[in-house]
């Protein structure tokens, strides 16, 4: 199994921090960045081959590559998203398609969470795709909301879902089984060609709609995590990162 981190976005709502840095390189615990936490988590569960999908301010990661590999005991493969300033992350994940031929533990590069999330995903292996979700009845418009059936299979995933109808939120961490890779690559390409502003989660919905199961597993209630989209999220990340 390899790790993969999507860290290509511009992070406009986090300016000026992201004027010259990708979101993943914003410090959240002393000198430790969001990317440091992600790489440390992967290393702790024995995943040392990691693909980084880069775009905005990619040169900042290139400059730190040797140090990141040394400190976390990982080997990094860097993939460049040439549309990162224009298009959404369905295209970003598709740019790493050649690496979806093996089992992948995928992390969004703007989430801060403890290693228990990776441990939860790896403790329950399902064929296909397995998403880490937080079950909650208190959701907002911006969250990537999900509904699931009684067996944990994904029914719907979208930000556009009315919060009151959702079962919870996808937290930006999942396992993509090697067997699901080819179908996912196809779904990603159809998704970004239909609308480059769509998310890779829209490709997961396409899989479900086409009859391919996508599974979910719930993280422990009260797990401290955050998706860092704006300055308020960053403040929360800095409050919880020191707990890990």
N, C-alpha and C positions, 0 to 999 in steps of 0.2 A: 504494500500500500504506500502511496505517496501522499504528501500534503499539497494543497493548492490554496493560495491566498489571492483574492481579487483586490488589488490596490491601485487601480488606474484612475479613479474619479478625481474631479477637480476640487470638491469640497468647498463650493462657493460660499456656503453659509458659515464657514469657519475662518474666513478671511479676518485679519491678515495672516493668521497662522499658516494658511495654505497658499500664500502668494508664491513661495519658493519651495514648498514641501508638499508631498502627498499627505493625505490625512493619516496614513499609517505611520508616519514618522513624527507625529505630534507627541511630545512627552506627556505621560499621564501619571507616572510614579517616579519622582526624581528625574533621572536621565532615561528611564525606561519608557519606550514608546509603545503605541498600540501594536506595532509590528513585533517588538520584542516580546510582548505578552503572547501573541499568537504563535511565534516561533518556539517560545519556551513551552507552551502547551503541547505543541506537536512533538517536540523532543521528549517531553515527559511520558508520552504514550508510545514512544519508540519509533516515531516517524521522523526520519532524518533526511529524506529526499523531498525537497519542497520546490514547487513551481510558484513563482511570483509573477502575476500579471500586472504590468506597469503601464502607465500612460503619462498623466500629469506629473511634472517634476521628476521623471524617472531617473534623471542623472543623480539626484540626491541618494537614491537607493543604490545605484551603481557605485557611488563613492564609498558607501558603507558596507558593500557586499562582503569583503574579506573579514571585516570585524564581526558582522552578523553571523557568518559561518563559524568563526572561531568561538564566539561566546556561547552560541547555542548548539554547537556540535552538529550542524546541518550542512547539506550540500544544496546550494540554490541554483535553480535554472530560471533565468529571466526571460519572460515573454513580453513583447511590446504590443500594446493596443494603439494602433495608429489613429483611432477615432475617439479616443478617450475624452477629448474636449468637446465632442459633438454628440456622441451616441451613448446609450445606456448600457447596462451590464449584461444584457443578453448577448450582445456582440462581444463584450469583453471576455466572457467565458468561452465563446466560440473560438476566439483567437488561440486558446490553449487546447483546441480539439485534439491535437495529436497526442496529448497526454491523458486523454480520457479512454485509453485502451486498457487501463489497469484500474484497480480499486483506488479511489481518491477520497480523501477527507478534505472537503472544501470549506474554507472559512471566508466570510466577508472581511475585507481588510479594515473595516471601520467599526468593528465590534470589540468590546472589552468584556471578557467572561472568564471564569475560572476553568481549570483543566477538567473539572467534573463534567463539563459539557462534552468534551471529547471522550471521556471515559464512558459516559452514558451512551453515546453513539456506538462506540466499539463493543459495548457489552451486549448489544442487540443487533445482530447481523441479519438483514433481510435481503432477498434478491432485489435488484433494482436500486432505487433511490430511497434513502432514509433521512428524514428531516428532523432536526431538534426543534421542538416547539415548547413554548410556555403556555400552559393552559390558563386562561384568564377570562373573566367576564367584565374586565375594566380596560377597554381598548379605545384608541383614538382613530382619527382618520388616516394618519400617516403610517400606521403599522402595517406590515405584510401579514394580513389576517388569514386564518385557515378555518375550514370546517373539516371534521374527520368523522368516519363512521365508527361503529361499535368495536371494530377490530383494529382501529388505529390507521386505517387506510385514508389517504388524503382524498377529500371530495372536491374542495375548492381552495384556491390560494390566490389572493389578490388584495391590493390596497383599497380597491373600490368597494369591497364588501361593506354593508352597513355593520358597524361595530356590534350592534345588539344581536346579530345573527351569527357571529363568529364564536368558535370554540377556544381560540387562542391565537398566538402569534408565532410565526417562523422567526427564529432568532439569528439566522445567517450562518448556520453551521450544518453540514450534512455529509453523508457518505454516498458516493456515487459508485455503485458496483460496476465492475468491468463489463458485465453483460448488458448493462443499460447504456454504456457509452455511445455505441453507434446510433441508437434511436434518439438519444439526447442530442447528439451532434446535429442530426437531421432536424429535430424540433427547434433547436436554437437557431439554425439558419433560416428556417421558415419564419420564426418569430421576428428576428431582426430585419429580415427583408420585408416583412409585412409592415413593420413600424420600428425604426431604429431606436425609438424612445422606450421600448418595452424592456421588461426585466427578465432575467433568466428564470425567475419563478413562473413567468408566463409560458415558458417552454415546459416546465413541470406540469402546468395545467394542460398543455397540449398532450403530454404523455397520458395523463389520466383520461382525458377525453377520447384518446385513441385506444383505450383499453389496457394500457400499461400501468401496473400498480405503482404508486408512490406511497411509501409508508412514513409514519411519524412516530416519534418517541418523545415523551414529555420529560423535561428537565425537572429536577427537584424543586418543589415549591419554595420560594424565597431565595432562589439562586441570584446573587447579585451580578447583574450584567446590564449593558447599555449599548445601543447603537449610537455612534457619535455622529450626529448630523449637524448640530449647531452648538453654540457656546454653552447653553444650558446642559446639553448632553455631555460636553467636555468636562464641565464642572462635576457632574455626577461620576464620570469615568475616573476623575482624580480622587474622588471620595472613596471609590470601591476598589481601585486597582491595588492599593496598599494592603487590602485584605487577603490577597491571593498568596 
